[in-house]
Amino acid sequence: MAKVFSYSASIAQVIALATFFLLSFAPLVEMEMGLLKKEKLSGVQRKITRPKVSSQAIKDGSYQQSFEKWFSKNVGFRGPAIRTENQLNYSLFGDIYSKGDTNIVLGNDNFLFEQSYIHNFNRNYPIGQTQLAKVIDKLVSLQTSLQEKLGVAFTLVITPSKPEIYPEKVPANLIHPDREKRISDYEIFKSLATQSGLNLVDGVEITKKLKEETGYLVFAPGGVHWGYWTACKVGNKVIDSLRHQLEKNVQRLNCGPHEFRDRPYHTDGDLLNMTNLWDKSEWKAAVPYPNLKETFYDPESYHPTVLMVGDSFAWNPLHFFDKDAIFRKRKFLYYYSTEYNFWTSGSVETPKRRKNKKNYKGKVKLDWNKTFSDREAVVIFANQSVLHSAGLGFVDDALSWLSGIESKGK
């Protein structure tokens, strides 16, 4: 009996030892051979190349540091390991953690926020009236110069920040006790813009009104950007502004909502995807959507040519502008560093949609004369959290170019 027990114990030890070595070396084997499909992680993943060995690098320790960084990014089964760790942290402790450049905050009712927007929500680092007045002066100068010298319409769109629209979802411990005593840059900016006569579409006010009047989700719980239905509604206000200025029957968008989805579409799940969790079922919510795919093109309406400048909040309205070919030609300067072009060709009744993209090192290098040879409108999107940088450098460059042009009729 003792021999049988001893034999069984030996087998168990061998199995345990084999399992230990298998688990220890499996990640190294997988890293070198890539036998299985890699589990992709969301968020910014900086590529790190394997460092080259040199005696000097080994002596000064730089090789060891570089190798450690490369190894941690490329070790086998890294994706599943991170997802498992994140899932355990959330399921056991209610913690959300993102291994990336974006700090994610878990709010009330599972609403996710980006930390930087909460800082702005608390009005921690105000720009102030003096600097914002300078921004307004430049925008008004641009609006006036475009109109008087080129006959081009201009509209500024303020896009909303999630914590400003859903303050009740921000954890109480993250709300500064003096927040309400501070005047927000948005309030100062809007007041100055109204007094100056700037053509303004206030997406913040529109979004708050949609939330209050309909009860619909205007931001998805797992997204950082405004919802597609919300963006479409504000997009129509942009079109109305251009209609008024151009005195043309520019086609409007069909916003619906067409349907409600409990699974986030594209940007409506951008923060949720960055959590890299296995189970995302707790973020199911009835989010309103316009028709995301079917086109509504009206050949009888007017379709102007437009130049747009903005950040990632511009993508959702652009989805519908392009889908319905609202503009026969549209140039979007994304962060004023990448150029996205859209245009239609062929039959007026059933136009073909064309697109291309141009990357630049640094800011966009525009051929200003060519760009404005047939441009009818300029639209700038600026989020309420960064109104001091509206235009992202475009405004100064445009004013510099326009200074050398005489007014129409001279």
C-alpha positions as CSV (number, residue, x, y, z in Angstrom):
1,M,0.0,0.0,0.0
2,A,2.9,2.4,0.9
3,K,4.5,1.6,-2.5
4,V,1.2,2.4,-4.4
5,F,0.9,5.7,-2.4
6,S,4.6,6.5,-3.1
7,Y,4.1,5.8,-6.8
8,S,1.0,8.0,-7.0
9,A,2.8,10.8,-5.2
10,S,5.7,10.6,-7.7
11,I,3.2,10.7,-10.6
12,A,1.5,13.8,-9.1
13,Q,4.9,15.5,-8.6
14,V,5.9,14.8,-12.2
15,I,2.6,16.2,-13.5
16,A,2.9,19.3,-11.2
17,L,6.5,19.9,-12.3
18,A,5.6,19.4,-16.0
19,T,2.7,21.8,-15.6
20,F,4.9,24.4,-13.9
21,F,7.5,24.3,-16.7
22,L,4.7,24.3,-19.4
23,L,3.1,27.4,-17.9
24,S,6.5,29.1,-17.4
25,F,7.8,28.5,-20.9
26,A,4.6,28.6,-22.9
27,P,4.6,32.5,-23.1
28,L,8.2,32.4,-24.3
29,V,7.5,29.8,-27.0
30,E,4.4,31.7,-28.1
31,M,6.4,34.9,-28.3
32,E,9.0,33.4,-30.5
33,M,6.8,31.1,-32.7
34,G,3.4,32.9,-32.7
35,L,1.4,29.7,-32.9
36,L,-1.9,31.2,-31.9
37,K,-3.7,34.3,-33.0
38,K,-2.9,37.3,-30.9
39,E,-5.6,38.8,-28.7
40,K,-5.8,42.4,-29.7
41,L,-6.0,45.1,-27.1
42,S,-7.8,48.4,-27.5
43,G,-6.2,51.8,-26.9
44,V,-2.9,53.3,-28.0
45,Q,-0.3,50.5,-28.2
46,R,3.1,51.9,-29.0
47,K,5.3,49.5,-31.0
48,I,8.6,48.7,-29.4
49,T,11.3,47.1,-31.5
50,R,13.7,44.5,-30.1
51,P,16.9,46.3,-29.0
52,K,20.2,45.4,-30.6
53,V,22.9,43.9,-28.4
54,S,26.2,45.8,-27.9
55,S,28.9,45.7,-25.3
56,Q,28.4,49.4,-24.5
57,A,24.6,49.1,-24.1
58,I,25.1,46.1,-21.7
59,K,27.7,48.0,-19.7
60,D,25.7,51.2,-19.2
61,G,22.5,49.2,-18.6
62,S,20.5,50.7,-21.5
63,Y,20.2,47.3,-23.2
64,Q,18.6,45.7,-20.2
65,Q,16.1,48.5,-19.8
66,S,15.2,48.5,-23.5
67,F,14.9,44.7,-23.5
68,E,12.6,44.7,-20.4
69,K,10.3,47.2,-22.1
70,W,10.3,45.2,-25.4
71,F,9.8,41.9,-23.5
72,S,6.8,43.2,-21.5
73,K,5.1,44.4,-24.7
74,N,5.7,41.2,-26.7
75,V,5.6,38.3,-24.3
76,G,3.2,35.5,-25.4
77,F,-0.4,35.6,-24.2
78,R,0.0,39.2,-23.1
79,G,-3.5,40.1,-24.4
80,P,-5.4,37.4,-22.5
81,A,-3.4,38.0,-19.4
82,I,-4.2,41.8,-19.4
83,R,-7.9,41.1,-20.1
84,T,-8.1,38.5,-17.3
85,E,-6.3,40.9,-14.8
86,N,-8.7,43.7,-15.7
87,Q,-11.7,41.5,-15.5
88,L,-10.7,40.3,-12.0
89,N,-10.1,43.8,-10.8
90,Y,-13.5,44.9,-12.0
91,S,-15.5,41.9,-10.9
92,L,-13.9,41.6,-7.5
93,F,-13.1,45.2,-6.6
94,G,-15.1,47.4,-9.0
95,D,-11.9,48.9,-10.4
96,I,-11.5,50.0,-14.0
97,Y,-7.9,50.2,-15.2
98,S,-6.6,51.0,-18.7
99,K,-2.9,50.2,-19.5
100,G,-2.5,53.2,-21.9
101,D,-2.5,57.0,-22.2
102,T,-6.2,57.4,-21.4
103,N,-7.1,57.4,-17.7
104,I,-10.7,55.9,-17.4
105,V,-13.0,56.7,-14.5
106,L,-15.9,54.4,-13.5
107,G,-18.9,56.6,-12.7
108,N,-22.3,56.0,-11.3
109,D,-24.5,53.5,-13.2
110,N,-21.4,52.2,-15.0
111,F,-20.9,55.5,-16.9
112,L,-17.3,55.7,-18.0
113,F,-15.5,59.0,-18.2
114,E,-12.0,60.2,-19.4
115,Q,-10.2,61.8,-16.5
116,S,-9.1,64.9,-18.4
117,Y,-12.7,65.9,-19.0
118,I,-13.5,65.6,-15.3
119,H,-10.6,68.1,-14.6
120,N,-12.3,70.5,-17.0
121,F,-15.7,69.8,-15.5
122,N,-14.3,70.8,-12.1
123,R,-13.0,74.0,-13.7
124,N,-9.6,73.3,-12.2
125,Y,-7.5,75.1,-14.8
126,P,-9.5,78.1,-16.2
127,I,-8.2,79.9,-19.2
128,G,-10.1,83.1,-18.2
129,Q,-11.9,85.9,-20.0
130,T,-8.8,87.8,-21.2
131,Q,-7.4,84.9,-23.2
132,L,-10.8,83.7,-24.4
133,A,-11.6,87.2,-25.6
134,K,-8.5,87.0,-27.8
135,V,-9.7,83.7,-29.3
136,I,-13.2,85.2,-30.0
137,D,-11.6,88.3,-31.7
138,K,-9.6,86.1,-34.1
139,L,-12.7,83.9,-34.9
140,V,-14.8,87.0,-35.6
141,S,-12.0,88.4,-37.7
142,L,-11.9,85.2,-39.7
143,Q,-15.7,85.1,-40.1
144,T,-15.7,88.7,-41.3
145,S,-12.7,88.3,-43.7
146,L,-14.2,85.1,-45.2
147,Q,-17.5,86.8,-45.8
148,E,-16.2,90.2,-47.1
149,K,-13.2,88.9,-49.1
150,L,-14.4,85.6,-50.5
151,G,-18.2,85.4,-49.8
152,V,-17.6,82.3,-47.7
153,A,-19.9,81.4,-44.8
154,F,-18.5,80.5,-41.4
155,T,-19.9,78.6,-38.4
156,L,-18.3,77.5,-35.1
157,V,-19.7,74.4,-33.4
158,I,-19.2,73.8,-29.7
159,T,-19.3,70.1,-29.0
160,P,-20.3,68.8,-25.5
161,S,-18.2,67.1,-22.8
162,K,-19.7,64.0,-21.2
163,P,-19.3,65.1,-17.5
164,E,-21.0,68.4,-18.3
165,I,-24.0,66.6,-19.7
166,Y,-24.1,63.9,-17.1
167,P,-22.9,65.5,-13.9
168,E,-25.1,63.1,-11.9
169,K,-23.0,60.2,-13.2
170,V,-19.7,61.7,-12.0
171,P,-18.6,60.1,-8.6
172,A,-19.2,62.6,-5.8
173,N,-15.7,62.2,-4.5
174,L,-14.3,63.5,-7.8
175,I,-16.4,66.7,-7.8
176,H,-14.5,69.6,-6.5
177,P,-16.5,71.3,-3.6
178,D,-15.9,74.8,-5.1
179,R,-16.9,73.8,-8.6
180,E,-20.2,75.7,-8.6
181,K,-18.5,78.8,-7.4
182,R,-16.2,78.9,-10.4
183,I,-17.3,80.3,-13.8
184,S,-16.6,77.9,-16.6
185,D,-14.6,78.8,-19.7
186,Y,-17.6,77.6,-21.7
187,E,-19.9,80.1,-20.1
188,I,-17.5,83.0,-20.6
189,F,-16.8,81.9,-24.2
190,K,-20.5,81.6,-25.1
191,S,-21.3,85.0,-23.6
192,L,-18.5,86.7,-25.6
193,A,-19.4,84.8,-28.8
194,T,-23.0,85.9,-28.5
195,Q,-22.0,89.6,-27.9
196,S,-19.6,89.6,-30.8
197,G,-22.1,88.2,-33.4
198,L,-20.1,85.0,-34.1
199,N,-22.1,82.4,-36.0
200,L,-22.4,79.8,-33.3
201,V,-24.0,76.4,-33.0
202,D,-24.0,75.5,-29.3
203,G,-23.9,71.8,-29.2
204,V,-23.8,71.8,-25.4
205,E,-27.1,73.6,-25.1
206,I,-28.7,71.4,-27.8
207,T,-27.5,68.2,-26.2
208,K,-28.7,69.2,-22.7
209,K,-32.1,70.0,-24.2
210,L,-32.3,66.7,-26.0
211,K,-31.5,64.9,-22.8
212,E,-34.1,66.7,-20.8
213,E,-36.9,66.6,-23.4
214,T,-36.6,63.0,-24.6
215,G,-35.0,61.1,-21.8
216,Y,-32.8,59.4,-24.4
217,L,-29.2,58.7,-23.9
218,V,-27.2,61.5,-25.6
219,F,-23.9,59.9,-24.7
220,A,-23.5,56.1,-24.5
221,P,-22.4,54.9,-21.1
222,G,-19.2,53.4,-22.5
223,G,-18.2,56.2,-24.9
224,V,-16.3,59.4,-24.5
225,H,-17.8,61.1,-27.6
226,W,-21.4,62.3,-28.1
227,G,-23.9,59.8,-29.4
228,Y,-24.6,59.5,-33.1
229,W,-28.2,60.6,-32.8
230,T,-27.1,63.7,-30.8
231,A,-24.4,64.5,-33.3
232,C,-26.9,64.2,-36.2
233,K,-29.3,66.6,-34.5
234,V,-26.5,69.1,-34.0
235,G,-25.4,68.5,-37.6
236,N,-28.8,69.7,-38.7
237,K,-28.3,73.0,-36.8
238,V,-25.0,73.4,-38.7
239,I,-26.8,72.9,-41.9
240,D,-29.5,75.4,-40.8
241,S,-26.7,78.0,-40.2
242,L,-25.3,77.4,-43.7
243,R,-28.7,77.6,-45.2
244,H,-29.2,81.0,-43.6
245,Q,-25.8,82.4,-44.7
246,L,-25.7,80.9,-48.2
247,E,-29.5,81.5,-48.8
248,K,-29.6,78.0,-50.4
249,N,-31.9,75.0,-49.7
250,V,-29.1,72.8,-48.3
251,Q,-30.3,69.2,-47.7
252,R,-31.0,68.4,-44.0
253,L,-30.3,65.1,-42.3
254,N,-32.8,62.4,-41.4
255,C,-32.0,61.8,-37.7
256,G,-34.9,59.8,-36.5
257,P,-34.1,58.0,-34.2
258,H,-34.4,55.0,-36.5
259,E,-33.6,52.4,-33.9
260,F,-32.3,51.8,-30.4
261,R,-29.3,49.5,-29.9
262,D,-28.1,47.9,-26.6
263,R,-24.6,47.3,-28.1
264,P,-22.5,50.3,-28.7
265,Y,-21.6,51.2,-32.3
266,H,-18.1,52.3,-33.1
267,T,-17.2,55.5,-31.0
268,D,-20.1,54.8,-28.6
269,G,-17.9,52.1,-27.1
270,D,-14.5,53.7,-27.3
271,L,-13.8,54.0,-23.6
272,L,-15.4,50.6,-22.9
273,N,-13.1,48.9,-25.4
274,M,-10.1,50.6,-23.8
275,T,-11.0,48.8,-20.5
276,N,-10.0,45.5,-22.2
277,L,-12.5,43.5,-20.3
278,W,-13.7,40.0,-21.2
279,D,-17.3,40.7,-20.2
280,K,-19.0,44.0,-21.3
281,S,-22.6,42.9,-20.8
282,E,-23.1,45.4,-17.9
283,W,-22.8,48.3,-20.4
284,K,-25.8,47.3,-22.5
285,A,-28.1,50.3,-22.8
286,A,-30.9,51.5,-25.1
287,V,-29.0,54.1,-27.2
288,P,-30.8,55.9,-30.0
289,Y,-29.4,55.9,-33.5
290,P,-30.4,57.4,-36.9
291,N,-30.2,55.1,-39.9
292,L,-26.4,54.4,-40.0
293,K,-26.2,52.9,-43.4
294,E,-29.1,53.8,-45.7
295,T,-28.5,56.9,-47.7
296,F,-31.0,59.8,-48.0
297,Y,-29.7,61.9,-50.9
298,D,-32.0,64.6,-52.3
299,P,-30.8,65.7,-55.8
300,E,-33.3,68.7,-55.7
301,S,-31.5,70.2,-52.7
302,Y,-28.3,72.3,-52.7
303,H,-25.0,70.6,-51.9
304,P,-22.3,73.1,-51.1
305,T,-18.5,72.7,-50.8
306,V,-17.2,72.9,-47.2
307,L,-13.9,73.1,-45.3
308,M,-14.1,71.7,-41.8
309,V,-11.5,71.8,-39.0
310,G,-11.8,69.9,-35.7
311,D,-11.0,67.0,-33.4
312,S,-12.4,63.6,-32.9
313,F,-15.9,65.0,-31.9
314,A,-16.4,66.0,-35.6
315,W,-16.4,62.4,-36.8
316,N,-19.9,61.5,-35.8
317,P,-21.7,64.4,-37.6
318,L,-19.3,63.8,-40.6
319,H,-20.6,60.2,-40.7
320,F,-24.0,61.5,-41.7
321,F,-22.8,64.4,-43.8
322,D,-20.8,62.0,-46.0
323,K,-23.4,59.1,-46.0
324,D,-26.1,61.4,-47.4
325,A,-23.6,63.4,-49.5
326,I,-24.8,66.7,-47.9
327,F,-21.7,68.4,-49.3
328,R,-20.6,67.7,-52.9
329,K,-17.0,68.4,-51.7
330,R,-15.8,68.3,-48.1
331,K,-12.3,68.8,-46.8
332,F,-11.8,67.9,-43.1
333,L,-8.6,69.0,-41.4
334,Y,-8.3,66.6,-38.4
335,Y,-6.4,68.3,-35.6
336,Y,-5.1,70.4,-38.4
337,S,-2.5,67.7,-39.1
338,T,-4.3,65.2,-41.3
339,E,-6.5,66.0,-44.3
340,Y,-9.6,63.9,-45.1
341,N,-11.3,64.7,-48.4
342,F,-14.8,63.6,-49.6
343,W,-16.4,64.5,-52.9
344,T,-19.1,63.3,-55.3
345,S,-18.8,62.6,-59.0
346,G,-21.0,61.3,-61.8
347,S,-24.7,61.7,-62.0
348,V,-26.4,64.4,-59.9
349,E,-29.3,62.0,-59.2
350,T,-27.1,59.1,-58.0
351,P,-23.6,60.5,-57.2
352,K,-20.6,58.3,-56.5
353,R,-18.9,59.0,-53.2
354,R,-15.1,59.4,-53.2
355,K,-12.6,59.7,-50.4
356,N,-8.9,60.1,-49.8
357,K,-6.5,60.9,-46.9
358,K,-3.3,62.9,-46.7
359,N,-0.9,62.7,-43.7
360,Y,1.5,65.5,-42.8
361,K,4.4,65.8,-40.5
362,G,3.2,68.6,-38.3
363,K,0.3,70.8,-39.4
364,V,-1.5,70.6,-42.7
365,K,0.2,72.3,-45.7
366,L,-2.7,73.8,-47.6
367,D,-2.7,75.3,-51.1
368,W,-4.9,78.1,-49.9
369,N,-5.8,79.5,-53.3
370,K,-6.8,76.1,-54.6
371,T,-8.6,75.2,-51.4
372,F,-10.8,78.3,-51.5
373,S,-11.2,78.6,-55.3
374,D,-14.7,77.1,-55.0
375,R,-15.2,76.7,-51.2
376,E,-18.5,78.1,-49.9
377,A,-18.3,77.5,-46.2
378,V,-15.9,76.9,-43.3
379,V,-17.0,75.0,-40.2
380,I,-14.9,74.7,-37.1
381,F,-15.7,72.1,-34.4
382,A,-14.3,72.8,-30.9
383,N,-15.0,70.9,-27.7
384,Q,-16.2,72.9,-24.7
385,S,-13.2,71.6,-22.7
386,V,-10.6,73.2,-25.1
387,L,-12.3,76.3,-26.5
388,H,-9.1,78.2,-26.1
389,S,-7.6,76.2,-29.0
390,A,-10.5,76.4,-31.4
391,G,-9.2,75.8,-34.9
392,L,-6.0,74.1,-33.7
393,G,-3.8,76.7,-35.5
394,F,-6.0,77.0,-38.6
395,V,-7.4,80.4,-37.6
396,D,-4.0,82.1,-37.4
397,D,-2.8,80.6,-40.7
398,A,-6.1,81.5,-42.5
399,L,-6.0,85.1,-41.2
400,S,-2.4,85.4,-42.4
401,W,-3.4,84.3,-45.9
402,L,-6.5,86.4,-46.0
403,S,-4.6,89.5,-45.0
404,G,-3.1,89.6,-48.5
405,I,-6.4,89.4,-50.3
406,E,-8.6,92.4,-51.2
407,S,-12.3,92.4,-50.4
408,K,-14.7,91.3,-53.2
409,G,-15.7,94.1,-55.5
410,K,-12.5,96.1,-55.0
